[in-house]
Amino acid sequence: MNKIYAAHVRDDGTIQSIMEHLVGTALLAKKFGSVFNGEDHAYLCGMLHDIGKYSEKFQKRILEGGHIVDHSTAGAIEINKLIPTIGFLLAYCIAGHHTGLPDGGSKADTSDESTLSGRLKKKLENYYEYTAYMNPELLLNEKLLPIKPIGGIGFSVSFYIRMLFSCLVDADFLDTEYFMDNGSKRTTCESIKILYNKLDKYIKKFENPVKEINKKRTEILHCCIDKSVWDKGIYTLTVPTGGGKTISSLAFALKHAKLHKMDRIIYVIPYNSIIEQNAMIFTDILGFENVLEHHSDIVYDDKDDSMTNKRLATENWDMPIVVTTTVQFFESLFGSKTSKCRKLHNISNSVIIFDEAQMFPVKYLIPCIRAISELVYNYGSTAVLCSATQPALNRLFPKELVIREICENTKELYKFFKGTKITMIGELSDSELSDRLNSEEQVLCIVNTRKQAQNIFNLLDKGTSYHLSTFMYPKHRKEVLEEIRNKLNNGLSCRVISTSLIEAGVDIDFPVVYREEAGLDSEIQAAGRCNRERKLTERPVYVFKSSEEYRNHMPSMLKRPTEITHSISYQYDDISSPEAITAYFSELYKFEGKGLDEKGVIDNFEDGFEKGFSFPFEEVALKFKLIENSTYAILIPADDESKSYMFRLRNGENSRKLLRQIQQYTVNIYKNSYDSLYGTGSIEPIDERIAILSDMNKYSKKTGLDATPVSGVAAFF
């Protein structure tokens, strides 16, 4: 009993004992789990997670540098013995607290397999010295799972395991971090109450507006503030483009969080460009130290002390305002790795704002809706679905949840903010379309394919025309957009041809817009780039059909939405009306059927429940990818900064920080385009997913990367 068993050793030789670490982790996990009544289970996981470190082999490793030792399985074995049934569920958390949540497997699995069932059969080094420091019987708590199944018990149980796993992993990391750093480097942010007071002071400048449009925006703002007293739940916020939903939704969220004693506001946004805009607005109002921007393009310098808190907060979202991507949010909720799951417990008791809710990925729609439902029903969160084109999701949510609209005068708002008229003008050839565009002083045209965008651009008057596509690296696109805004603001001639990247959230305002036929939501989003400030009377948005050359190569993901939109256009005089939008999404979701859960995620968890709680955590995580990893990143060495990244890549550097830094200079392409560039010797491969553009003649400052294969039409995704 006098022997000190080490869990961690600091550089100065100070030892943290295993019991110190177990108790510290357990108490933190208990605190995290208490938010959703899972404190007892979280505490038990914390107390047993590292008992495998009591083996002599592990002690030799940590004190003398011996071989790697499995120290995670021991606690899983013990908890499975201690508590029938529930112990097996908690064993997932303990077994996976370093490597990630495993698949459950089957009773037939051998000890060599990585499933939970297999690992529970492993023969381990003797770790029973742990009983000299604790009596496992005193830890016993056979409390039932504190959740109410919603829509299916298997998914609800698996979701609870994932949330407990998050509590354990974050507690383990934080306790270890605190010891190794000899204290915490994390600083405390301001409270929700203080942040609401800051916002309240900011919005006072909008009182007593003079312009009619600002009066209506203020009306929407006050409606959101008034409705914030409603109970926690699921809400929609249907506000037309130009209605000021960014500030209004923040006002609802902050006051709602303040009244209901909630911990944070999480903004979930489909595009990085919108995230950057919103994060800048929130930072200006609430302060730099209170807003975490977390997405693939952001890098917090580990050498900059002012960034330390934010860099650490990306690990667990322990900040009052988090702005993140749809991909980051949902792939974390369905992930299995510790890095993905660590933040999950901090999503509970939060106000979650889903901006541009119509952009939820259709083939993962049911899993996303079920995850939102769990967060609201069992984890004390409030969800707000924001959109100018509200998707018809009500019937897809479990019957236990009632969705309410925050701004109930949807039709009145639509009529007030309607500054455009969508008109179908039939088929146009490239020459006919370019003639129309050249006749306008300021005009935006959005098409479905990069190939057509380039072809039309080549037919436009060059001195006053711009091209935008994803084959331009992000920093280049931002520079072009800024030049376009300057032209528009100064009344200068400006013609823009773009793929759909410009549609959602890009703050840009044209007097005339042309849009190739697409899904109704895309057509209305395109209309949102026209007459945004209502400075002009009703302005035209022309929807045209491209020539057969392009239609034959239309991506399959666009065909059905386009067909349904075509059908809707015959049923409604105004296809941008709320009624037409509801009809469009209802029809789209009805046609998709099982395609709303294309990978069978929900069935996987329900089947796992029926098979003795054998949940396929790792299997689902591997296939739940909102963006399929089938692209290659091409670094464009266009300036001194990007060239410095090129040299670092060539010298073998491959850090996560560098990979994030280069994203502002990369173009992501599919395999056929990669093969085309590789075949002509235009790129220098670095590894299986990254290459450097070696032939800069392949990159144009006007149109971006020329990676079109010899045959076929390259589609924009």
N, C-alpha and C positions, 0 to 999 in steps of 0.2 A: 504493500500500500504506500510505502514511502517513495517508490520509484515514480519519477515524473515521465509520463508518456506524452510525447510531443505531437502536437497537431501541425504547428508551423514554427519556423525559426527565422527571426529577423537577421538582417545583415550584421547587426552588432552582437549577435549570439543569444539574444533574449528569446526564451521559449514560451510559446503559448501552449498550455496543456490541452489535451483532448477534451477534458471536462469543461475547461473554460470556454473552448470553442463550441462545444455542444450546447451548453447552457446559453451562451450569447446568441447563437444561431436560432435556438428554439424560442427564445423570448422575442426576437425580431420577427420570426415567422409567425408566431402567435399574434403579434400586433398586426401584421399584414393580413392574416386570415380573419381577424375579428371583424373586418369591414363587411364580410359576407358570412359571418357566423361559422367560419371554418377554423377558429382559433385552436380548438382541441386537437384536431387532426394535424394542423400545421405544427403545433408544438411537439407532438409525438414524432413527426418526421424529423424535426430539427434535433431532437435528443438522440435519435438512432442513426442519423445519416452517415456519421463518420466512425462508427464503432469498429469498423474494419481496421482502423489505424492502430488498434491495440495489439495487432500481431507483431511478433518480433521482427518479421521480415520487413514490415513497413517502417518500424522504428530504425532499423538499420539503414533503410533507404534515406529517410529524412535526416538522420544524424551523420551518416557516413557516405551517402551517395550511392546506395545500392540500386538494384534493378526495380523497374516499375512494378507496383503491386496493386491488384484490384482491391480497393478498400470500400467500394460502394455497394457491393453485393451483400455483404454481411448484414447490414441494417435491413435490407429488403428481406432476407431470409428470416431474421428475427421477428420483424413486424408481421410477416405472413404467418408465423407460428403463433404469435401472441393473440391476434384477433381474427377469428374466422371471417371469411368473405371480405370485410372492409380492409383487413390487413393486406390482402392481395392488391386492392386498389391503391393503398398508400405505398406499397412496394414499388409501383411504377415510379413514383417521385424519387424515392431513395436510390433505387438502382440507376436511375438516369441523371442524377444530379451533376454529373460531369459530362457524360457522353450524349445525353439527350434522352427523351422519353422513348423507350423501346416498344416494339410490337409485342402484343401479349403472347402470341404463339399458341401452342397446344400442349396437352399433357404428354404427347408423344415426343416432344422436343428433347434432345439430349443436352448435356451440360456444355457441349461445345458450341451450341447455338446462342446467338446474341439476343434472342427473345427473352421476355421476362420469365416465362415458364422454364426455358433452358437455364437461365442464370440461377434460378432458385434451386437447381440441382447441382450447382458447382461445389466442388470440394475446396475449401479455403484454408489458408493458414489459420492456426488457432488464434482467435480474437476474444476468447471468453474472459480474459482478464477484465473486460469492461464491467462484468457483474460485481467486481470488487468496488467499483466506484458508483454504481447505480443499481437499484433493484428494478428490473424491467416490469415486474408485476405492479409496482406502484404507478407506473406510467399508463397502465391500462385504462382506456376510455373507449367503451363500445358505443359511443354516441353515433346515431344514424346520420347519414349524409344530410346536411341542412339545406336541401334544395327541393324544389317542387318541379317534377318533370314537366316539360312543356313541348308538345309536338312529338314526343318520343323519348322514352326513358334512357336509351343507350347514348344518344348524343348528350343529354343533360349530365349523365354520370361522367362521361369522358371529358366534358367541359370542366366539371368540378375538379377532376384529377389534374387537368392542365393548369387550373388556377392555383391549386395547392402546390403544384410543382414550381410555379412562378414564385410563390411565397418562400419556399425552401431555397430555391436557387439564389434569389436576391438576398435573402438573409445570410446565406453562406458566403456570398461574395462580399457583402458589406462588413460582416464581422471579421473576415480575413483581411479586407482592405484596411479596416480601422487598426487592427493589430500591426500589420506590416508597415503602415505609414506612421505608426505611433500617434494615432489620432486621425480625425477626419479632415480631408481637404475640401469637403463639400460645405457650401454656405447655405444658409436659410433664405428662402425667397419671401416676398411679401405675401400677406394673407389674401384670400379671396375678397374679404371685406374691404381691405385697402385698395385692391385692384378695382373693385366696383366703384369706390369713391373717386378714383382717378378717371374712370370712364364717365361717371356722372358729371364731373367737372368739364370733361372734354365735350360732351354732347350739349352742354348748355349753350354753346356757340351756335347751335342749330335752332334755338328757340326763336320764335317770331320771324319765320322766313317770309320773303317777299314774293319770290317766283312761285308759280303754281306747282312746278315739279318738285321744288324743295318743300313746299307745304305737304305734298303727298308723301315724300320720303320721311318727313317728320311724323306724319300720321302713322306710317308703318313702324317707325322706331318706337313710338309710344304704345302701339298695340303690342309689340313684342315685350316691352317692359311690363305692361299691365298683365299679360298672360303668363309671365314668369312665376306668378304665385301658384299656378296650377301644380298638381301633384307630379311626382316623378312618373315618367312614362315615355311613350313614343309619340312624336309630333311631326307634322309636316310644316314647312314654311315655304309657301308658294308665292314668290315675289318676282314680277317681271324684271327683265334686264333693265338696269338703270334705277331700280327701286331702293338701292342702298342696303341690300341684305347682309353685307359683310359686317357693318357696324350694328345693324339691328339684331342680327343673330348673336353677336357678342354681348349685346345688352341683355338679351333674354338669358343667355347662358350664365353670365356673371351674377345677375340678380337671382336667378333660379338656384345657382350653386350657393350663394350667400344665404338664402332663405332656408334651404334644405341641408345646410352644413355639408356640402359636397367638396371634394378635394381638388379637382382640377377641371379645366376645359380642354378637350381634345378636338382639334379641327382635322378632319379627314378629307383630303382634296385629291382629285385624280391627276392633276398636272403640276410639275415642279414650278412652272411659270406662275401659276396662281398662288402656290405656296409662298413664293418669294414676295409677291405683291402683298398678300395678307399678313405675312410675318412682319413685313416692314411697317404696315399700318398698326398692327398690335404693339410692336416695339415702340413706335412713336407715342402711343397713348399710354401704355402700361409700364414701359421701362425695359431696357435691354436685358437686365438680369432676370426678368420674369417670364420671358418667352423663349421656348426651345423650338428651333426649326430643325426637323430631323427627316432627311431624305438623302438620296444617293449623291446629290450634287454638293452637299454641304460638308465641309471639313473644318473641325475646330482644332486649331494649332495647339499641339501639346507643349510647345515652348512658350505660349502666351498665357500668362497667369490669369488674365481676364476671361479666358475661355475655359478654364479648368472645370468650373461648375457645369457648364453646358456640355463639355466633352463627356464628363462623368454621367450627366443626366440622360445622354443618348442611350445609356445601357439599361436604365430602368424607368425613364420618363418621370422622375421625381421632381417635377416643376409644375407651377400652377397653370401655365398655358403651353400646350404642345401642338405644333402644327406639323402634320405628317402626310404621307401619301396613302392612297387607297391600297397600293401594293404592300407597303410596309405594315399597315394596320392589319389587313386580313391575312397576309402570309404569316404574321406573328401569331395570330389567333389559331391558325391551323399548323403551326410549325412544331417541331419536336426538339430542336437544338436549344441549349441553354441561352445562347445569345439572342435568339428570337423570343423565347418565352419569358425571360427574366422580367420584362416590363408589364406582363399581363395583369398582375394583381392591382397595379396602379390604374388600370382602366375601370375597375369597379368604383362605384360611388363618384362617377365623373359625368359631366355633360358632354356628350359626343355629338359634334356637328358634322354631318355628312354633306359637304358642299357638292353641287352638281350631282345630285343623287341619281339622275338618269344615266350616269356613267358607270353604275355598278356593272361588273362583268356578267353578261347574260349567262354564260355557261357555268358560272359559279354562283348564280343569283340565290338559289335556295340555301346553300351553305352560309352565304353572307347574311341572309335574313335570319337564319336560325341562330347564328352567333350574336347578332344584334339583339334578338329576342331573349337569349340567355342573359346577356349583360343587363338588360332592363328588368327581367322577371326575377332573376335570382341574385344579381350582384349590385343592385341599388343604383344603376345608372339611368340617365335620361338620354334618349336619342332624338335628334332633330334632322329630318331629311329635307335639305334645302334644294330648291331648283326653280327655274323659270318654267321648265317643262316637267312638271311633277310626274314621275312614273306611277302607274296604277299598281301599287304594291300591296294595298290593303288585304286583298284576298289571299296573298301569299304568306302573310304573317299568321302565326297560330291564333286560334279563336280566343284564347285567354287575353290577348292584347287588343286594346282599342286605340286606333290612331286618330288623333285630333289635329285639326288645322289651326295654326296660330293666327294667321290673318284670314278670317273667314270670308271676307268680301272679295274673293278671288276674281269673280267676273268683273266687278267694278274696277279693281286694280288693272286687270288686263285691258279694259277699254281705255282707261286713262293713259297707260304707258304705251299703248299701241301706236307706234310711230312709223310702222312699215306696212306695206301690203304685198303679200306673196302672190306672184302671178306665174302660172305655168305657161311657158312659151314654146314648148315642143323641142324638136331636134335642131341642133345647130352644128354645122361643120366648124372646124378650127378657124377657117378663114372668116366665116360669118361671125363667129364669136369674137375674134380679134378685131374685126371691123367695128363691132359694137363697143368694145372696150376702148379702142383708140378714139372713139367719138366722145368719150367722157373725159372730163378734166380730173375728177377724183373718183376712182372706182376700185372695188375689190371683187375678185373672181376666185371661187374655191372649187377645186376639182378633186376627184377621187384618186387619181394616179399621179405619180411623179413624172411619168413619161408625158402625159398630157400637159402638166404644168410647164415642163420645159419647152414643149412644142409651141404652146400658146405664147410663152414669154418671148420666144424667138420671132414671133410675128408682131410684137408690140413695139411702139416707138421707144427706142432704147434710152434716150436721155431722161425720161420721166417714169420709167417702169422698174418694178422690183419683183423678185422671185423669192418665195419662202418654201422650204421643205425640210424634212428630217435629214436630208443628205447634206445639210449645212450644219457645221458643229454649233453647239448651243451659244457660245460666246459670239460667233458670227451672226447668228439669227437675232440675238439681242441688239447688236449694233445696227443691223438693217432695220429692225422694228423702230428703234429710236429715230433713225433718219426718216422713216415713213411718218412717224408722229409729228416730227418737226415740219414736214411738208404739209401735212393736213392742217396743223394748227396755224400755219402761215398762209393758208389758202393757195398753195402752189400745186401745180399739176402733179398727180401721183396715181399711177395705175399699178395694182398689185395682183399677181397671180400666185395662189398658194394652195397647198394641200390642207387637209382638215385641221392641222395643228393650230391654226389661228382661231378656231371657232370658240372654244370654251375658255372664258376667263381672261382673254387677252384684251386689255383696255385700249381699244382702237375704234375710231368712229368715222365711217364713210357715208357719203350721201346716197350712194347707189351700190348694190351688191348683186352679183350673179352667183348662183350655186348650182352645181351639177346635181341631178337627182340623187337622193340618198335617203336614209331614214328620216322620219319627220323631226325627231329631236335634233338631228344634225342641221336640217334646213332651218329650223327655228333658231338654233344657236348661231348659224350664219347671219340670220336676220338681226341678231343681237349685236352684230358689228356695224349696223346701219342706223343712223339717226339716234344714237344712244342718248344724247342730251336733249332730244326733242326740240332742237333749235329750228328745225324746218317742219313744214306740214308733212303729212304722210308721204313717205318715200318708198320707192320701188325695190323689191327684192325679186329678181327674176330667176326662176328655177327652170333649167333647160336639160334636155337629154343629149348626151354626147353621141358622137357617131358610132356606128356598129364596131368599128376597129377597137374602141376602148371598152364598150359594153361587153364584148366577148371575153375580155380579160378582167372583168370586175371580180374582186375578191368574193368568195362565197359568203363571208360574214356580212357583206353589204347587200347581197341579192334579196334576201327575204325582207329586211327592213324597207328596202326600196320598193318592192312589190306591194307591201302593206300600205306604204305611204301613197302609192299610186291609187290604190283602192280607196283610201280615206279621202283623197282629193275629189272623188266623185260624190261622196256622201255629205261633205260639208262645204259651204260657200267660203268659209274662212278656216283654212286648215291649221292656222296657228291658235285657234280658240281653245280654251280649257277643255271643252267637250271633245274636240277632235284629238287633242293630246291623250286624253283618257282612253278614247276608243283605239288609238294607235297602239298604246302600250298593252292594253287588254288583249288585243288581237295578236301582238307580237309574242306575249308570254303564253298565250293559248297555243299558238303554233309550235313554240319551242318544246312544250311538254317536259319530257324527261331531260331534254337538252338544257334545262335550267340547273341541273346538277349533272353535267356531262360526265364527270369522273366518278359518280356514285358515292360521293363523300358521306352523305347522311346514311345511306344504306350500309356502308362499311362499318360505321359505329353501331348502328342498330343490330346488325348481324353479329358484331363482336360481343355485344351484350348477351345475345342469345347463346353464344358459344362460351359461356363461363367468364364473362368480363374480359375477353381477349380482344382488346382494342388495338387497331393497327395505326398507332401514332406515327411511327416512322414512315410507313407506307403512304399514308395520306399526305404527310408533309412533303414527300418527294414528288407527288403528283399535283399538289395544290399550288400551281404556279400561274399567277394572273398574267405574267409575261413569260412566255416560254423561253428557255435559255438556248435558243437556236440561232442567236446572232453573234457576230464578230465585231469587236470594237476596233476601229481604224483611227489611230492618232494622226491628226493633221498638224504637222510642224510649221505653223503659219507665222509665228512671231517668236521673240526671244524666250518668253515664258514656256511656250509649248515645245520649243527646241531643247530647253533645259530638261523637260520631262522625257524627251526622246533620248537624250544622252544617259539619263538615269535608268531608263528601261534597257538600253543597250548594255549597260554595265551590270545588269542582273538584278537591279532593285525591283522588288515585287511586293512592297508593303501595301496594306489596305489604304493608308493615307495617300500614297502616290496614285493608286488606282482611282481614288475619288477625285484627286486633283486633276487628273487628265481628262475627266469626263466632260469638262467644259470645252475640250478640244477634240472630242471623238465623235465619229459617225458610226452608228450601229447598222450593220448590213447583214442580209441573209446569205446562205451558203452559195447560191448561184452567182451572186454579185462578188462574193469573196473569191470564188474560183476564177471569175473573169479577170479580176485585178491580179490575182496570183499568176494566172496563165500568161499575162502580158508583162510580168516582172515589175508591176507597179507598186507592190507592197513588200515590206520586209517583216516576215512573221517573227514575233517575240516568243509567244507560246501558243497553245491551241486555241486561244480566244482573243488575243491581242496582236495587232500588227501596226507597223508604221507606214504611212504613205511615203514611198521613196520617190515617186514621180509626181512632182507638184503640178505638172501640166494636167493631171487628172482632177485638179481641184480649181474651180472657178469662183472668183469673188462674187459673181452674179448668181450662179446656179448651184454651187456646192460641188460635191463629189460626183464624178462621172464613173459610175460603177454598173451601168446598165449592161446586162448580158447581151451577147450578139443578137439573139432572137427573143421575141416575146415583149410584153409590156410590163414594166416593173410597177407593182401596186404599192400604194402607200398604206401602211398599217400603223 
